[in-house]
Amino acid sequence: MARQFVLPDLGEGLVEAEVVRILVNEGDVIREDAPLLEVETDKAQVEIPSPMSGRVEKIHVQPGETVSVGAPLITFADTDAVGRAPMAAPAAAVSAAASTPRTQALPARDGGPVPATPATRRLARELGVDLRQVKGTGAAGRVTDADVHAAASRDIAQPASDSRGVSPAASVPRSSSSLSAEATQQASPAGEPAGRPLESAPLAAVGAEPPPLPRFEQWGPVEREPLSHLRRTIAARMTLSASVIPHVTHFDRADITDLDGIIRKNLEAARKRGATLTLTSFLLKAAALALKAHSRFNASLDSVAGVMILKRYYHLGVAVATERGLIVPVVRDVDRKPLLELARELAALAQRVRDGKVTIDDLRGGTFTVTNIGALGGTGAIPIINYPEVAILGVARAREEAVVRDGVIVPRLVLPLTLTFDHRIADGADGARFAADIVRLLEHPDQMLLEL
């Protein structure tokens, strides 16, 4: 009989994915483990292999379509048509669930976790909402961000029912004015009431629904472009961060003339050892060493419990711009790795991101983020913190400037820095001292134990 292959359980609580590419055609005869299609989740782009050998009878999805775990992807011809029984799904890049019927894709409330995306789960934790008490209105009963906000609003209206004795409204600031621009770009399809949320593109809106949009068609032609799965994820997370965290930014500058000289002098020697020296590698090292002396910037805040979680490991995220959007892979144990090893690892990681080969493990566990927009120009930027982290370092393009040194005007290469941090965990003086240590390390690169 014919066998249907469904979207398998992707782990990490993920319940849906967007189809990026289909790698087979109807009628193709393929082998077990051959790549079938690529999907994009909240975490990464993943290639899904075939769980069996056989002929592709029907393809049920299209590129750009968002499908839930358990949704049918491909039907394989019956065993008589290919002359061989299908094999069990292998343990491959994703967990196999090929034989799971669609009606069983999302676990029942009494028999498993509540179906919700990782971003929604984090939002629920931050707002103090018990997902088990929330009725999901999404596909197949999935709990959405809007469901969590509605539950949080009910809790605020009935503070006496809060078993912790702390009003949820006191732990999380909510303001509709703090919504990011990305979160307000939900346009309604022609013919639908303005302001109606798009079922295929829900965005987190902490505090209130965005106001209805006007019908832009009355002023001229428009084009509606659905947000990709990654873009929707970025929008939701940035909205959450901007709404929950009181951001404050400290500006500073570092004279990297000597550091630039070291990089240029050792480019060829490093290349012979399989590494490309870049400023970003030194930024990561300087940040990690400074974080060891300023641990509150390497933390997360549990606002419900009223504690800071100080992390004694230093896994730094690096923002990488791709055609699909900004992705932040994580370099682990930056404090313990020599510069050359960091340079090799960073180059390989960035290439995997651009090639769409990054794994879920590459994207999780970060404690602090560095975003370097210097290659794109600009004189500075104020980045949004990568929740649940509490700080992010922004770097712009270094420029040669006239600087007074020992009473003499000399040309020096100056790097603009912006340290944005959570004002709940640190004051301005703390941020200034932390940034000053990063500047000191960049201006005295010998202190970073350069190993060439």
Phi, psi and omega in degrees: 000160180292147180242136180256131177256125183251166176296117184285168176296120185270359180076179176059020180076010181287135183239358179206164179206156177259132178286122181264308181217145173254125190259003179228167177238156175298133183099344179294140172258120187236163178262159174302140180078358176293143181294130180263309183198164176249136177233155179242127178252185175300336188258316189196171172265128189235138174265125182260123180273163179283137179276359185204164170267147179159187180258134178285113182271318181210138175255123188264354186233167179230152175304139181092350181276137176264126184236151179269157174304131182096349179288142181293133178255306185217141172254129177263147180298158180294167187297328180293329183288335182245354175075021181199141180288143177295149180263162178292153180295138180278161171279100187240215184294339176230162178287133184277138175214044191297327186264006182284123178296152183299326182292347179252013186295320180254126185294150175292156182301324183275349186244007181178187182291154177292131180291117180194151179286161178303321180297320179293321178297317179297318179300317180297318179297317182293325181270359179071033182258131177274110184300333181292342180260006184254131176275120182282136178250001180279184180302133179056030177084013181294138176280126181258170176301320180298323177297319180294316179298319180298318178295321179295321179296322177296323179295322180294321181292338181233066184298336183292340182276356181286112186292343182278346182078011178237129180292128178303329181295336182281339185267339184225118177289138179232124180211125180293338180287347183268003180294139179286162181300324182298327184284346182258011183265023178280103177266146179271140176299155180304134178093349179258154180299138179299141178089353178289127183295140177285124182300328184274353184216062179287137178241145179291130177230094186285119175106319183195159174287147177296150180294155180300144177272150174287167174278100184294338181299339182290344180253348180163177182291144177228165175226131180258122181243112180300141176289139176291166178302317180294319180296321178294321179296315179299315181299316181295317183289321178293322177297316178301312182298313183293332183275325186269324187261126172283103184281142169221144186235133177250131180257141178207174179218146179236135174277104184254025180302312181292320179296318178298322178296320178297316181298312181296320183294327187253009181303310184290318179298320179291322180298324178293339178258018172080024181224150175245112181290130177224161178298325183300323178299318179290325177298317179299314181296315180297319180295317182296317180293322178291325179297328179296331179268348182226072192294337183292343177273355177248049189225178168226151182255123171265094186289335179288314180279343181074038180225153170264136176260101182275121184266130181262024172230156189232084179255109188258130176277146178234119181289125180240122179279129176232171178295335182272346182138183182276126180238141185240089173285163187242130173261123188267149175051049183298326183295334186259357185258139175295160183302319181295319178295319177299317181298316179297312184295319180296317180297317181293320181294315180297322179293321178297322178296312183293330179276357182073023183253008182292146181259168178299321180297331179291342190250000185239161177092006182290150180243343184197148184237143174241128176237120184247106180260012185304324182293340182263354179096194181092161181253354179165165179202155177246098183284159176269139183296141180275087182303138011266022172291172183237003180201156178211141180254121176257139183230131178256190184283133175285140181225148178283128182228159175278120184235141178271119177230120181055039177081004182240137177277121182226153177281130179225150179270117187244132183251119176284136180233144172229123176255112177256132184216166180282115184290350178285335184254349183206152177262174181301322180295322177298315179297320180296319179292319179297313179297322180297324178292322176296316178300315181301318180292322179291327180278343176230072187299341178298335180286350178270012176055052181301127179241102182244000000 
